[in-house]
Amino acid sequence: MDPLKNYLVAPSLLSADFAHIGKAIRLIEESGGDWVHLDVMDGCFVPNITFGPKMVSDIRPLTKLPLDVHLMIEHPDRIIPEFAKAGADHITFHVENTIHVHRIISQIREFGAKAGVSIVPSTPVAAISELLAFVDVILVMTVNPGFGGQELIPECLEKVRLLDQLRRERGYAYVISVDGGVNRGTAEAVREAGTDVLISGSSFFAAEDPALEVMLFKGQKIV
């Protein structure tokens, strides 16, 4: 773990009260969050359903923080333009159900957003080896996606270590984000693995002091 590294925290709105999204955005800002993470689920690729581009367009005027959209959906290419137009800064999709991955990466960038790919716990880094030079974000799922509040699968951090090693050896420019079971008990291991962005939902929004949670996630000293 690099003590000088500026770790980022991206609270996930999946665990927020959808009836008070504006309040949730203010809490993220006031607590020192760096990105707003939006989990988009379609009930097909994952067993849950959340929201679509309108949520992004409604949030966009409320904050200057980057909106980090994670598409856990089938046929992401069909809806990517709508999310980009709605104001998404980063758009990440899954390789597990996508054939023309390079095309989608190009599509995202053509709309002015940063392109990310995500892998579920059962997908190895080798499955995205041909993409590492082209993507801006790699999202490693450390739980099986679909629901918040799950426990981190420690073995998934080996993929983060490998991605960090490949990045240093080959000069790749992607950032590594981790989503699933990130809390004050696991944050140190997540950082040490080589993560840049820690995504947290229930641990952030259920905390008595979310600002303190952000500091702990980032490994900052509490005085």
N, C-alpha and C positions, 0 to 999 in steps of 0.2 A: 504494500500500500504506500502510495506516494503522499507524504505529509503536506506537500505543497500543492497537491492536485485540487482543483476546484470541482468538487462533486456537485451534481445537480439532483434536485428532488422534484419529481413530477407526481403530485397527488392525483389520484384517479377519481373522477366524478362518479364512477360506478357505485361508490359507497356514500355518495352525498344524498341529501334529501332532494329529490327531483322537483318537489314543490317549492324549493327555495334555492334554485341554482345561483341566482345572483349573490345570495348570502354566501354560498359555498365558494364562489370565485373570489369574493372579498377576503374570505378566511385564508385561502391559498396565498393571496398576495400579502396579506398582513403577517402571515406566518413565515414568510421567506421562501415560499415555493418558487421554483424556476420555470416550470412548464405546467400546463394544464393537460392532463391525460384524459382522453375520451375513448372509452371502450365501446365500439360499435358491434353489436351482435345481432344475428339474423334468425336465430332459432333453427338453423340448418347446419352450418359449420360447427356451431356450438349450441348447446341446448337452451340458451337463454336469449331474450330479446331486449334490446335497450332503446336506441334512438337512431335518427338519421341525420341528414345534412342540416335540417332546420335547427337542431340543437346547436350546431356549430355556428350558424348564421346569427342565432339569437345571442350567443355568448360573445361573439366577436367584438361587438361594440363595448362590452363590459370590461375588457382587459387588453393590455398590450403584451401580456405574456404569450409565448408561443403556444399554439394549440396543437397538441400532439395526438393525432387521430390514429387509432389502432383498429383496423378493419378485420374483424373476425367473422368474415362473411364469405359466401360463395360468389363467384363471378365479380370480384372487386373492380375489374376494369369498367363495368357498366355504370358504376356509381362514383368512381373517382373524380370525374369532372365536376360533379355537384358538390362534393366535399371541398374541392379546391376553390370553386367559386364562392363557397360559403365562408371561406377564410381560414382553412386549415393551413398551418405552417409546415407540418410534417405529416405525411400519410404513409402508414406502414401496413403492409398486407402479408398474408401467409403464403409460403411457398408450397404448402402441403396440398393445396387444391388449385394450383395455378400452373398452366402449361407455358405460356409465353411471358416468362418473368421479365426478361430484358425489355420487352415491349412496354410492359406496365411501368417499369422504372422510368423509361423515357417519357411515357405518358404523364406521370406525376410531375416530372421536371418541366415538361412543356407548359404545364399550368402554373409553374412558379413555386411549387412546394418541394421540400426535401423528401427524398424517397427512402423508405425503410422496408426491410424484410424481417419477418418474424418466424421463429421455429418453436414448435411445441416440445415438451419434454422427450418425446420418442423420436424426434428428428435429429440426426447428427449434423455437426458442422459441415461434414463432407457434402451434404445435400445442397449447400449454398456456396461451395468453394469457387464456382465459376462466376459468382456475383460480387465477391468481396471488393473488387476494384471499382465497382459501379455504384454502390449504395452509400447513402449518407448515415443511415441508422441501422443497426442490427438489434432487434429485440429478442432476447432470450426469455422464453416463458419458463418459469421455475415452478409452475403448477400447471395442471391441465386446465385450459382456459374455459371460461363460461360462468364462473361464480367467484365472488370475492370471499375473503376470510379463510382461504386454504393455507395449509402449511407448506413452506418451501421444501422442494425436493433437492437435498444437498448435492446429489450427483450432477445436477444441471449446471452447477458452477464450474465443473470441469470444462464445459463448452465455452464459458466466459474466459477461462484461462487460456484456452487454445486460441480463441479469437483475438485476445490481447497479444498473445505471442506472435501470431501471424501478422497482426497490424504493425508491430514493432519491427519484425524481420523484413517485411515487404513494403513498408512505407504506406500502408493503406490509411485512408483518412476517416473512416467511419467511426461513429461513437457507438458504444455498447450500452444498451439499457436492459434492465432486469425487472421483470414483473411477476409477482406471485409470492406471497408470504414474506414480503419485506417489512420488517419491524425492528424495534430497537434491539431485539435479541439476535437478529440475523444480519443486520446492516454491516457490521464489521467484516464478516465473511464475504458478503457481497462486494464490498469495496476492495478487499484484498484480492479477490479473484480477477480484478481488472475492469470492473464496471465504471462507467462514467455517469449514468443516470439511474437513480433508484426510484422506481415507481411504487407508490404505496396508496392503498385505498382505505380499508377499514382501520388500519393502525393510525392513519392520519386523522380521519374524520371522527373516530371514537375517542381520540386522546383528550385528556383534560386540558393539556397545553400543547396544541398542535405546533406552535413555534418551537417548543422544546424538542418535539419529535423530529422536526426538520434538522435542528442542530445535531441531534444524535445520529440521524441518518447520514449526515455529512461528516461525522467524526470530529466535530468541533468541540473544543474544550468548554465545559460549563463552569462559569465562575460565579 
